[in-house]
Amino acid sequence: MRILMVAARCYPLIGGIETHIQEVGPRLVTLGHAVDVLTTDPSGELPVEEEVRGMRVRRVRAWPRELDLYFAPRIYTAIRRGTWDLIHFQGYNTFVAPIGLFAAVRGDLPFILTFHSGGHSSRLRNTVRGTQHALLRPLVAQAARLIGVSEFEASFFSGRMGVPRERFVVIPNGAAMPAPSPGIKVDPHLIVSGGRLERYKGHHRVIGALPELIRRVPDARLHVVGTGPYERELRRLVAMLGLEKRVTIAGIAGSERQKMADLLARAALFVLFSDYEAHPIAVMEALSLRRPVLVSDTSGLRELAAKGLCRAIPPNAGPKELAAAMADELKAHREVPDLALPDWDACAQVLSDVYCDVLSSRSVVRLPPGGVMSWPPATGV
């Protein structure tokens, strides 16, 4: 069948949704589906159309360039002028979702939505979330299926959107990383804090606890891996605390999977003190390399801890408590077992089953010869 995935961002940008699409899309192609991706480019610097690992990607302009609002009117036009069997919306928290959902409803196109919810550093954005959910509800309620990446997310949005829980399917993100390069060994003093550089991700809390941690573990070091708008503030905090020789802040491109795997494999501890996560891919990647993980006891992170996959500490823990917990983990030298984690093959297969189930009662559009997608002309995007 022909599937259109709609998302505000995709490869080569990095993030949870971007990784999800990059992992499941090609696997769905292998399963026999034609997968097209409709996304945005606020910069105007990326290709308007390209093929990425068997997927046809189309980008339209979005505004404003510097904020993560992604107002992209051409999303509506592209959806209405294309032909697909099913539309899969990846993410809900930008303008791409309501514009695309409205187009699907107007065109009577079957669609599903995976929430991929996350936190936000803006107090205003967090304040208006309730209003946002209420405004989206009439569109979301018309989805053929709703997908949560965790039980927490499915239950949360069932309540928030007033949609029966049985309308939801839980499909966790996969956990897969390349094997570490030969010779990579665990550095017993290295902590990695992973995720986009946003305040809500909690990197500043790790940095703030580092002076106390160094008193307990004198050789402790921190690598904050990620990019984002909070980088300047994090570097300012590092300088204020005199930690320039102890803290590295550097992102790793999404295409450099081996480099990321090697960094995680060297870490004695991976931490994520985020305010909100549904099912963080960064944590799953660390677990797939059998690294100990320490998280905040909140949202989907609590669910992972309850399954015994990681250790959780109170979300309001101060620097001394954070330092004590990190020191305990470093000194324990824990051997993480080979865990039974969800994988991307299973994720793609369950998605394919959901697609087939949704379309079982509808007539399926036939693919043109060769299964090639015919986009509308790529002008004025």
LOZATOR-838454 format. One line per field, with one value per residue (C-alpha): x, y, z; residue number from 1; residue in three letters. Coordinates in steps of 0.2 Angstrom, whole numbers, plus 5000, padded with zeros to 4 digits. Layout:
# residues N
xx c(X;...)
yy c(Y;...)
zz c(Z;...)
seq c(NUM;...)
type c(ALA;...)
//
This chain:
# residues 381
xx c(5000;5005;5009;5012;5021;5019;5031;5037;5055;5065;5082;5095;5089;5090;5078;5066;5053;5067;5075;5059;5055;5072;5071;5054;5051;5064;5058;5041;5048;5056;5039;5032;5024;5028;5033;5033;5037;5030;5040;5046;5061;5061;5079;5075;5092;5087;5082;5064;5063;5075;5075;5081;5084;5069;5057;5052;5054;5046;5049;5039;5043;5039;5039;5046;5064;5070;5055;5049;5031;5032;5018;5018;5002;5008;5006;4987;4990;5002;4990;4975;4983;4992;4985;4988;4980;4984;4992;5002;5005;5021;5019;5006;5014;5017;5006;5010;4998;4982;4985;4988;4974;4962;4967;4965;4948;4942;4949;4941;4958;4960;4974;4982;4992;5007;5009;5027;5024;5038;5041;5045;5056;5043;5032;5019;5019;5017;5003;4993;4995;4977;4970;4980;4973;4955;4957;4965;4952;4939;4952;4961;4945;4942;4959;4957;4969;4979;4997;5006;5024;5021;5007;5009;5007;4992;4983;4988;4981;4966;4961;4967;4958;4943;4946;4942;4958;4953;4956;4974;4988;5005;5020;5036;5051;5065;5082;5096;5114;5129;5141;5155;5171;5185;5195;5181;5181;5170;5178;5173;5172;5162;5144;5134;5118;5109;5095;5091;5098;5082;5080;5067;5079;5088;5106;5109;5104;5118;5130;5124;5127;5144;5154;5147;5149;5168;5169;5163;5171;5186;5189;5171;5168;5152;5148;5132;5128;5115;5111;5098;5094;5099;5118;5123;5115;5123;5140;5138;5134;5149;5160;5152;5156;5174;5170;5177;5190;5176;5162;5161;5145;5145;5132;5133;5125;5111;5121;5135;5128;5145;5151;5136;5137;5156;5152;5138;5148;5162;5150;5150;5133;5119;5108;5092;5084;5070;5054;5044;5047;5035;5048;5065;5075;5091;5088;5083;5100;5110;5101;5104;5123;5120;5124;5117;5104;5098;5082;5069;5054;5042;5031;5037;5053;5044;5037;5055;5061;5045;5050;5068;5076;5084;5084;5074;5076;5063;5060;5063;5080;5093;5111;5117;5104;5108;5127;5124;5114;5127;5141;5132;5130;5148;5155;5143;5151;5135;5134;5119;5111;5106;5089;5074;5071;5059;5067;5064;5059;5045;5040;5039;5029;5016;5014;5011;4998;4989;4989;4982;4969;4964;4962;4954;4936;4941;4946;4964;4971;4982;5000;5005;5018;5034;5025;5032;5024;5018;5019;5011;5023;5037;5034;5030;5035)
yy c(5000;5018;5027;5045;5050;5068;5076;5093;5087;5072;5067;5074;5083;5073;5070;5056;5058;5060;5044;5035;5039;5035;5017;5012;5020;5009;4994;4997;4998;4981;4975;4980;4997;5013;5026;5045;5058;5075;5087;5105;5115;5132;5135;5134;5125;5107;5098;5100;5082;5067;5049;5043;5024;5020;5033;5048;5064;5081;5097;5112;5129;5133;5148;5156;5150;5152;5144;5127;5132;5125;5135;5127;5130;5120;5104;5106;5108;5093;5081;5086;5085;5068;5050;5038;5024;5030;5045;5043;5059;5058;5070;5082;5098;5110;5118;5104;5093;5103;5109;5091;5083;5096;5091;5073;5075;5087;5074;5059;5051;5037;5043;5038;5048;5044;5057;5056;5069;5078;5092;5110;5124;5138;5142;5149;5133;5123;5134;5133;5114;5111;5123;5115;5098;5104;5112;5097;5085;5086;5081;5068;5060;5056;5046;5027;5023;5033;5027;5029;5025;5020;5015;5031;5041;5031;5033;5052;5057;5046;5056;5073;5070;5061;5047;5029;5020;5005;5017;5017;5005;5005;5003;5007;5014;5002;5001;4998;5004;4998;4987;4997;4999;4987;4992;5003;5001;5009;5024;5022;5041;5046;5052;5055;5066;5064;5074;5090;5105;5112;5117;5104;5090;5093;5095;5110;5099;5087;5101;5110;5093;5091;5100;5090;5074;5078;5079;5061;5055;5066;5060;5062;5070;5074;5074;5082;5076;5086;5102;5115;5133;5130;5128;5145;5145;5128;5134;5149;5138;5127;5143;5150;5134;5133;5116;5119;5104;5093;5096;5093;5099;5093;5085;5070;5070;5058;5050;5046;5031;5023;5038;5039;5020;5022;5037;5028;5012;5022;5029;5022;5030;5038;5051;5059;5071;5077;5085;5074;5060;5048;5034;5042;5034;5041;5030;5015;5017;5017;5002;4993;4995;4989;5005;5009;5023;5035;5046;5057;5048;5056;5053;5038;5038;5031;5017;5012;5012;5001;4988;4987;4995;5009;5018;5033;5047;5061;5074;5088;5081;5094;5095;5085;5071;5070;5069;5056;5045;5047;5043;5027;5022;5026;5016;5001;4997;4988;4975;4978;4961;4959;4966;4961;4977;4982;4983;4993;4977;4973;4991;4992;4975;4981;4997;4987;4976;4992;4999;4983;4983;5001;4998;4981;4989;5001;5000;5002;5014;5005;5010;5016;5005;5004;5011;5028;5042;5057;5073;5089;5101;5107;5125;5138;5127)
zz c(5000;4998;5015;5018;5034;5039;5051;5055;5054;5047;5042;5041;5057;5073;5086;5092;5078;5065;5071;5072;5053;5048;5056;5052;5035;5026;5035;5029;5011;5014;5019;5002;5006;4996;5009;5006;5019;5019;5030;5032;5030;5038;5032;5013;5012;5011;4995;4990;4985;4987;4990;5007;5009;4998;5004;4994;5004;5000;5010;5010;5018;5036;5046;5057;5054;5072;5082;5082;5077;5059;5051;5034;5024;5009;5020;5016;4998;4996;5005;4996;4979;4982;4982;4996;5005;5022;5030;5046;5056;5066;5081;5086;5094;5080;5067;5055;5064;5063;5045;5040;5050;5043;5025;5029;5036;5021;5009;5018;5019;5032;5044;5060;5073;5084;5097;5100;5114;5123;5135;5131;5138;5135;5150;5137;5127;5142;5148;5132;5131;5138;5125;5111;5116;5116;5099;5092;5099;5085;5072;5083;5087;5068;5067;5062;5076;5089;5093;5110;5111;5129;5140;5149;5133;5127;5144;5146;5129;5131;5146;5138;5122;5129;5117;5123;5128;5116;5101;5105;5101;5110;5099;5108;5099;5095;5103;5091;5089;5080;5089;5097;5087;5092;5107;5114;5133;5147;5155;5173;5176;5161;5162;5146;5146;5130;5121;5113;5121;5129;5147;5150;5146;5162;5156;5167;5182;5179;5176;5192;5202;5195;5208;5222;5211;5209;5228;5229;5213;5209;5191;5186;5168;5159;5140;5135;5118;5108;5099;5102;5108;5126;5122;5126;5143;5147;5142;5152;5167;5164;5164;5180;5189;5182;5174;5157;5159;5165;5153;5135;5125;5107;5096;5085;5068;5065;5051;5063;5071;5074;5083;5094;5098;5103;5114;5123;5125;5134;5146;5164;5166;5155;5163;5157;5170;5159;5165;5152;5140;5132;5127;5124;5110;5118;5134;5123;5113;5129;5136;5120;5123;5141;5149;5166;5165;5178;5175;5183;5191;5179;5164;5152;5161;5177;5166;5160;5178;5184;5171;5179;5164;5173;5190;5194;5206;5212;5198;5211;5217;5221;5216;5232;5229;5210;5214;5227;5215;5201;5212;5218;5200;5196;5211;5208;5191;5187;5174;5164;5157;5139;5141;5130;5122;5108;5091;5075;5065;5077;5078;5059;5058;5071;5061;5045;5054;5060;5042;5035;5049;5046;5027;5028;5027;5014;4995;4993;4980;4967;4965;4947;4938;4948;4964;4960;4970;4959;4969;4964;4955;4967;4964;4977;4992)
seq c(1;2;3;4;5;6;7;8;9;10;11;12;13;14;15;16;17;18;19;20;21;22;23;24;25;26;27;28;29;30;31;32;33;34;35;36;37;38;39;40;41;42;43;44;45;46;47;48;49;50;51;52;53;54;55;56;57;58;59;60;61;62;63;64;65;66;67;68;69;70;71;72;73;74;75;76;77;78;79;80;81;82;83;84;85;86;87;88;89;90;91;92;93;94;95;96;97;98;99;100;101;102;103;104;105;106;107;108;109;110;111;112;113;114;115;116;117;118;119;120;121;122;123;124;125;126;127;128;129;130;131;132;133;134;135;136;137;138;139;140;141;142;143;144;145;146;147;148;149;150;151;152;153;154;155;156;157;158;159;160;161;162;163;164;165;166;167;168;169;170;171;172;173;174;175;176;177;178;179;180;181;182;183;184;185;186;187;188;189;190;191;192;193;194;195;196;197;198;199;200;201;202;203;204;205;206;207;208;209;210;211;212;213;214;215;216;217;218;219;220;221;222;223;224;225;226;227;228;229;230;231;232;233;234;235;236;237;238;239;240;241;242;243;244;245;246;247;248;249;250;251;252;253;254;255;256;257;258;259;260;261;262;263;264;265;266;267;268;269;270;271;272;273;274;275;276;277;278;279;280;281;282;283;284;285;286;287;288;289;290;291;292;293;294;295;296;297;298;299;300;301;302;303;304;305;306;307;308;309;310;311;312;313;314;315;316;317;318;319;320;321;322;323;324;325;326;327;328;329;330;331;332;333;334;335;336;337;338;339;340;341;342;343;344;345;346;347;348;349;350;351;352;353;354;355;356;357;358;359;360;361;362;363;364;365;366;367;368;369;370;371;372;373;374;375;376;377;378;379;380;381)
type c(MET;ARG;ILE;LEU;MET;VAL;ALA;ALA;ARG;CYS;TYR;PRO;LEU;ILE;GLY;GLY;ILE;GLU;THR;HIS;ILE;GLN;GLU;VAL;GLY;PRO;ARG;LEU;VAL;THR;LEU;GLY;HIS;ALA;VAL;ASP;VAL;LEU;THR;THR;ASP;PRO;SER;GLY;GLU;LEU;PRO;VAL;GLU;GLU;GLU;VAL;ARG;GLY;MET;ARG;VAL;ARG;ARG;VAL;ARG;ALA;TRP;PRO;ARG;GLU;LEU;ASP;LEU;TYR;PHE;ALA;PRO;ARG;ILE;TYR;THR;ALA;ILE;ARG;ARG;GLY;THR;TRP;ASP;LEU;ILE;HIS;PHE;GLN;GLY;TYR;ASN;THR;PHE;VAL;ALA;PRO;ILE;GLY;LEU;PHE;ALA;ALA;VAL;ARG;GLY;ASP;LEU;PRO;PHE;ILE;LEU;THR;PHE;HIS;SER;GLY;GLY;HIS;SER;SER;ARG;LEU;ARG;ASN;THR;VAL;ARG;GLY;THR;GLN;HIS;ALA;LEU;LEU;ARG;PRO;LEU;VAL;ALA;GLN;ALA;ALA;ARG;LEU;ILE;GLY;VAL;SER;GLU;PHE;GLU;ALA;SER;PHE;PHE;SER;GLY;ARG;MET;GLY;VAL;PRO;ARG;GLU;ARG;PHE;VAL;VAL;ILE;PRO;ASN;GLY;ALA;ALA;MET;PRO;ALA;PRO;SER;PRO;GLY;ILE;LYS;VAL;ASP;PRO;HIS;LEU;ILE;VAL;SER;GLY;GLY;ARG;LEU;GLU;ARG;TYR;LYS;GLY;HIS;HIS;ARG;VAL;ILE;GLY;ALA;LEU;PRO;GLU;LEU;ILE;ARG;ARG;VAL;PRO;ASP;ALA;ARG;LEU;HIS;VAL;VAL;GLY;THR;GLY;PRO;TYR;GLU;ARG;GLU;LEU;ARG;ARG;LEU;VAL;ALA;MET;LEU;GLY;LEU;GLU;LYS;ARG;VAL;THR;ILE;ALA;GLY;ILE;ALA;GLY;SER;GLU;ARG;GLN;LYS;MET;ALA;ASP;LEU;LEU;ALA;ARG;ALA;ALA;LEU;PHE;VAL;LEU;PHE;SER;ASP;TYR;GLU;ALA;HIS;PRO;ILE;ALA;VAL;MET;GLU;ALA;LEU;SER;LEU;ARG;ARG;PRO;VAL;LEU;VAL;SER;ASP;THR;SER;GLY;LEU;ARG;GLU;LEU;ALA;ALA;LYS;GLY;LEU;CYS;ARG;ALA;ILE;PRO;PRO;ASN;ALA;GLY;PRO;LYS;GLU;LEU;ALA;ALA;ALA;MET;ALA;ASP;GLU;LEU;LYS;ALA;HIS;ARG;GLU;VAL;PRO;ASP;LEU;ALA;LEU;PRO;ASP;TRP;ASP;ALA;CYS;ALA;GLN;VAL;LEU;SER;ASP;VAL;TYR;CYS;ASP;VAL;LEU;SER;SER;ARG;SER;VAL;VAL;ARG;LEU;PRO;PRO;GLY;GLY;VAL;MET;SER;TRP;PRO;PRO;ALA;THR;GLY;VAL)
//
